[in-house]
């Protein structure tokens, strides 16, 4: 589909996802033990036959770009053109993007060269499957200058999203970014309900309409550009009824990952017509010894000698040793890191350990008899290599926990 291009906003620093973003940008964070968040919008674009894809990034770009180049080489995707863009040097200094709209503005000359009639704006930190063609066809049918993908949400989610008010023809008559006060909530709530229509951060613009908006003041789509377009009119909502999750916090990342242990999860891994792409590897299949595995995902290269793994995701090249118990835990793993020189594992968990409600990053070595159980039920905790956020223990990349460590 040459009349449409995808522009993926991958410049987020991801401060609310710290410490997972301590050494990577948010779209480069792994999920399900092998994928990266950036794989979702790129794969959806490829599956929707969108040929030109622009990725706009600015924080920890090297690792993100290496992953994209390894996953989507021209030899495997000869019909698709993936362009990686970063802030430009001006007089020897990088001019960082001031916001989502400014990121597109700074790269508008490259984007304009594509000759596309429609520009699809996507976020690099969300989980969902979508055939973008349905949204684009809706935009053409409505002759809309802007279409916003939207879905019903609860009030707790409305505080971190844009909310919309629409008429009976799905035309947007009002928009507010991240409401916080009761008066605004009441104005946007469904009748006799505490539910709202939330923006998914997925937009289809007519190119000419977007060009005109970017000439005006304002650096952020949600706060500036979209409210202006709503005032001008010709703005509609595309109602989406599938799974969607914005990975904005440690809590949302944790819940969205563990939801994948349900066989009826959103990824539909066996649907070859709607694949989620990630690099092919020659890593061996996992080996499981004398272990009880319940409702868990075990990735390639893992060696599981644990007593029990329940409701957990075990990432690539993870070694869990004898009599350890892993509950409600995400082990990120990495095919490239080695936690100990000479051993082929990115995460090593010793013997007799108990780990529950935790996220273990790659390049981590945990000694014997370690107890990560948050025994004091802390919501927040900071130390060297170990953190707690939203009541979830996080062991960061490079951490080495000694024998007998307890938290």
N, C-alpha and C positions, 0 to 999 in steps of 0.2 A: 504494500500500500504506500506508494510514493507521495500521495497528496497529504500524508500525515507523518509527522516526526514525533518521537518521544524525547522529552527533556527530563532527565532524572536529577533531582536535587539531592546531591550526596555530600553536601558541605557541612552537615551538622556536626558540631563538636561533641554532642551527647553528654553534657554535664550531668544530667539526671540519671544517666546510665553508668556513671562512675561507680566502681573502679574498673568495670569492663572496658571503658574507653580511655584508660590510663595510657595505653600505648597503641591505640587504633581509633579510627573514626567510627561513628555509629553504624554506617552502612557496611563496614567491614567486620562487624561482630558476627561470630558464627552462631548458628542455631541447628537443632536436630543432629548435632554431632559432626556435621560435614558441610552444610551449606553456609553461605553468607547472606546477610539481609539484602545486599544489593542484587543477589540472584533473582529475587522475586520480581521487581519491575522489569529487569532485562529479559527474563524468561517470559513474562507475560507479553512483553512487546514482541519478542520473536514469535511466540505462538499466535499472536494477533496479526502476523505478517507485516509488521511495521519495519521497514527496511533501514531507516536512518535513526540511530539512537545516540543522543548526546548525554554524557555523564558529567555533571558539574560538581567538582570537589575542591576542598581547600585544606583540610586537616589530615595529617598522616596519609598523604596521597600515595606514597610509594607502595605500601602494602596493598592498598585497595586496587591500584592500577595493575600490580603484578597478578592479583587474583583474576581481574577481568580479562587481562591478556591471555592468561593460562586457560581460562574457562571458555572464552568465546573467540578462538583464533579464526582468521579468515579461511583457513583450510577446512574447518568444520562448519562455518557459517558464511559461505561465499556470497550469499545474496544480501547479507546484512553489513552495514557500515556502522561500527561503534566508535564514536569520537570521544576522547577523554580531554576535558577542558579544566584548567585551573586559573586562578586569578593572574592577570597579566602583570609583567614588570613595567613600572613607569618610573623613569629616572633612577633605575637601580633598586626600586623598592616595590614589593608586591602590594597591590591594593586589594585587600581582602574584601569579600562580599559583605555588604552591610545587612543583607537579608535575602529572602528567597527571590523576590522580584528583582533586586539589584543583581543577583547572580545571573539571571537571564539577561538583564540589561547589559551587563559587561560583556556578554558573549553574543549579543544580538546580531552582529555582522556575520559570524560563522553560521548561526542558526538560519539567518535570512537567505544565505546562499543555497539552502536546500530546495528552495522553490515550493515548499509545502503550502497548502491552503489552510491546514489546521495544525495547531501545536498542542500536543498532549503533555501536560505537566504532571510529573509523578514524584512521589517521595521515595527516598532510598532506605526507609526504615520501617516498613509495614509488611504484614503477613496476610496474603489473600491470593485467590485465583480470580482473574477477570479476563474475559474476552473484550478488549477495548473497542472492537468493532461495533458492538452493540451500543456503546456510549457515543461513539462517533456518528453512527447512523441516526441516533436520536438527535444529536446536535444539528445534523443536516436537515432532518425532517422539521425541526422547530425553527430552522434558520436563525439559531441563537449565536450571538457573539461570544457567549461563555456558557458552558454547562459544567455544573459541579456535581460530582458523585456524592451521594448522601445516603444515610441509613438512620433508622431510629436508634436513639441512645438514651441512657439513663442520665440523671442529673450529675452524678459523680464524674461521668465522662465528659459532659458538656463543659465543665470547668476548664478542660484542657483542649477543647476543640472549638471550631466555629459552629454557630447554630444558624439555621435558616428558617424563614417563614415563607410558605408558598401558597399560591392560589389553586383552584381546582384544575387548572391546566398545567401544573408543575412549574409555573413561572415564579421566580424568586422575587418576593416583594420586600424582604428585609433580611439583613445578615448582620451578625455580631460575633466578633472573634473572642473566644474564651471569656464568657460572662462570669461574673463573680457575685453580683448583688441580686437580691431577691426580686426587685422590680423587673430587671431584665429577664431573669428566669421565667417569671410569670408571663411576660409579654410573648415569649417564644414557646411556651409549653403547649403540647397538644390539649385540646379541650378536655376538661375533667381528668387530667392526667399529669404525672410528673415526668413524662417522656418528651423527647425533643427530636428534631431532625438535625443530625450532625454532619458537617462537612468531613469527607474522608481525605481531604488534601489532594484530590485527583481532579484535574481541570482540563477541559477541552476549550481552547480559544480559537476563534478565527484569527489567522495571522495578522490581518490588518487591524483588528480590534486590539490585539495585544500590543502591536507596535505603537498605536496611539496612546494606550495606557502607560507604557513605559517611558513615554516622553514627559509624563506628568510627574509631580513629586510623589515620593513614597517608595520605600525599599522592601516592604513585606507584602506578600500576596494577601494574607489573612487580615492584616491590620489596615492596609492602605488600598491596594489595587482592586481587590474584589468589592469592597464597599462602594468604590467609585463606579465600577461597572454595574452594580446593582442599581445605583441611582440613575444610570443612563438607560437601563432597560435591556431587553433582548438577552435576558439571563434566565436559565432554566436549571432545574434539578433532575438528575438521573438517579432514580431510586434503586439502590443495590440491595439484594436480599440474601447475599451469601455471607460466609465467614470473613471477617476483617478485624485486624488488631494492629494498633499503632504501638510500636515498641518504644515507649517513652521513658519507662522507669524500670528499675530492677524487678519490681513486683510484676509488671506486665510481661517482661521478658521471661521470667520464671514460669508464670502461669501458662503463657503461650507455648513454651517448650514442652512442659509436662502434658499439655493437652494432646500432644502428638503421640502419646502412648496409647491413646484410644484408637482402635483400628478404623473407626469412622471419622478420622480427622480430615481437616480441610485440604491436606496436600494431595490426597488421592494418588499415592505413589505409583500405582499400577496403571494409571491412565496415560498411555503412551502418546496420546494426542495433545496432552496438556502438561508436558514435562517441566520439571524444575531442574535447571541445568547447574552443574558444578563440575570441577575438573575430574577427569577420569584418572584413576590411580591403579598401580599394580600391587597395591598392598593386599596381603592375604586375607582370607575370610577369618572372622573371629574364632577363637578357640575357647570353649567353655568346659571347665572341669568340675566335677562334684559340687555344683552350685545350683541353688534354687533361683530361677529367674521368673519374676512375676510382673506383667504389664510394663515391660521395659523395651527400649531400643538399644541394640548392641551394634556398634559400627565396626568397620573393617580394621584389622590389625590389633584388635583387643584380645587380651589374655585374661580370662575371668576364672580365678581360683577362689573367689569369695564364698562365704557361707550363704549369703543371700543378697540379691539385687532386686528391689521392689520399687515400682513406679518411678523409674529413673531413666535417664538417657546417658549412655556411655559412649563418649566420643572416640574418634579414631586413635589407634595406637595407645590404648590405656591398659595398664597392668594393675589388676586388683589382686592382692595376695591372700593367702589362706586365712579363713575364719573371719574375714572382714564382713561388715554388714552395711549396705548402702540403701537408704530409703529416701524417696522424694528428692532426688539429687540430679543435677545436670553436670556432667563432666564434659567439658568442651572439646578437649583433644585437638590434635593438629598433625597432619601427615609430615610436616617439615621439621618440627621441634624434636629435640631429644632432651629429656629431663636429666639423664645421666649419660656422660660420654661412654660409648661402647655398647649401650643398650638401645634397642629400637623403639623406645616408648616415649611418648610426649607427656604422659602423666603416670606416675607410679604411686600406688597406695599400698602401704605396708601391711603386715599381718595384725590380726586382732583389732582392727580399727572399727569404729562406729561413726558413720557420717549420715546425717539426716538434714533435710531442708537446706541444701547447700548448692552453691555453684562453684565448681573447681575449674579454673582456667587452664590453658595449656602451659607446658613447661613448668610443671609442679611436681615436687617430690614430697610425699607425706610418709613419715616414719612409722614404726610399729606402735601399737597400742594408743593411737591418737583418737581422741573423742571430740568430734565436731557436732555438738547437739544443742548448742545455745541454752545451756542449763539454767541461765538466769533470765531467759525469755527477753533478751534485749531487742529493741527495734533498730538501734543504731550503735555502731562500735567501730573504732578505727585503731589499727595497729600496723606494724610493719608486715605487709603481705596478707593480712587477714582483716576483713571488714564485715560489718553487718549492716544491711539496708533492708527496710521493710520486714525485719525479722528473719531475713535470709542470710546465711553465712556465705561470704565470697572469699575464696582463696585466689589471689591474683597471680598472673604469669610471673614466673621466676621465683616464686615462694618455695622455701624449704622448711617444713615443719618437723621438729625433732621428735624422737621417740617420747611417748607419754604426754604429748601436748594435749591440753584440754581447754575447750571453750564451750 
